[in-house]
Amino acid sequence: MAAVPVGVLLSMALDPARASDEALGLQRGASEAGGEVGARLLGGDLARRDGPCARAVVVVGRPVTPSRR
């Protein structure tokens, strides 16, 4: 199955002491990487976490040819 990337969803759980710098860096990186393949950063979620950064990335795509099942 093949798809054309449309957008990126980025969710992060960050330590409040470093959240601002880490969040901006991750957002910029996801936006730049998505832009290279024509996908925009659509949104995601932000949460507070004591400890190391946790993140999840979802890429939303549109199928090149519809699947017939």
C-alpha positions as CSV (number, residue, x, y, z in Angstrom):
1,M,0.0,0.0,0.0
2,A,1.3,3.4,-0.8
3,A,0.2,6.8,0.4
4,V,1.0,10.5,0.0
5,P,1.8,12.2,3.3
6,V,-0.6,14.9,4.2
7,G,0.2,15.9,7.8
8,V,2.0,15.1,11.0
9,L,0.6,15.0,14.6
10,L,3.2,15.4,17.3
11,S,2.5,14.6,21.0
12,M,5.0,15.3,23.7
13,A,5.3,14.8,27.5
14,L,8.0,17.0,28.8
15,D,9.7,17.9,32.1
16,P,8.5,21.4,33.0
17,A,12.0,22.7,33.7
18,R,13.1,22.1,30.0
19,A,9.7,22.0,28.3
20,S,10.0,25.3,26.4
21,D,13.2,24.6,24.6
22,E,12.5,20.9,24.0
23,A,8.9,21.6,22.7
24,L,10.1,24.2,20.2
25,G,13.0,22.0,19.0
26,L,10.7,19.0,18.4
27,Q,8.0,21.2,16.7
28,R,10.6,22.7,14.4
29,G,12.1,19.4,13.6
30,A,8.7,17.8,12.9
31,S,7.7,20.7,10.7
32,E,10.9,20.7,8.7
33,A,10.9,16.9,8.2
34,G,7.2,16.9,7.2
35,G,7.8,19.8,4.8
36,E,10.4,17.8,3.0
37,V,7.7,15.4,1.9
38,G,4.8,17.8,1.6
39,A,3.2,17.2,5.0
40,R,2.3,20.0,7.4
41,L,2.4,19.9,11.2
42,L,-1.3,19.7,11.9
43,G,-1.2,19.5,15.7
44,G,-0.9,17.1,18.5
45,D,-0.8,17.2,22.3
46,L,1.4,18.5,25.1
47,A,1.6,17.1,28.6
48,R,3.7,17.5,31.7
49,R,6.0,14.7,32.8
50,D,8.7,14.4,35.5
51,G,11.5,12.5,33.8
52,P,12.7,12.1,30.3
53,C,10.8,13.4,27.2
54,A,8.2,11.1,25.8
55,R,6.9,11.7,22.3
56,A,4.6,10.1,19.7
57,V,4.5,10.9,16.0
58,V,1.6,10.1,13.6
59,V,1.8,10.7,9.9
60,V,-1.5,11.1,8.1
61,G,-1.6,10.1,4.5
62,R,-3.9,9.9,1.5
63,P,-3.8,6.6,-0.5
64,V,-2.4,6.7,-4.0
65,T,-4.9,4.2,-5.1
66,P,-8.0,3.2,-3.1
67,S,-7.9,-0.2,-1.5
68,R,-10.7,-2.5,-2.6
69,R,-11.4,-5.2,0.0
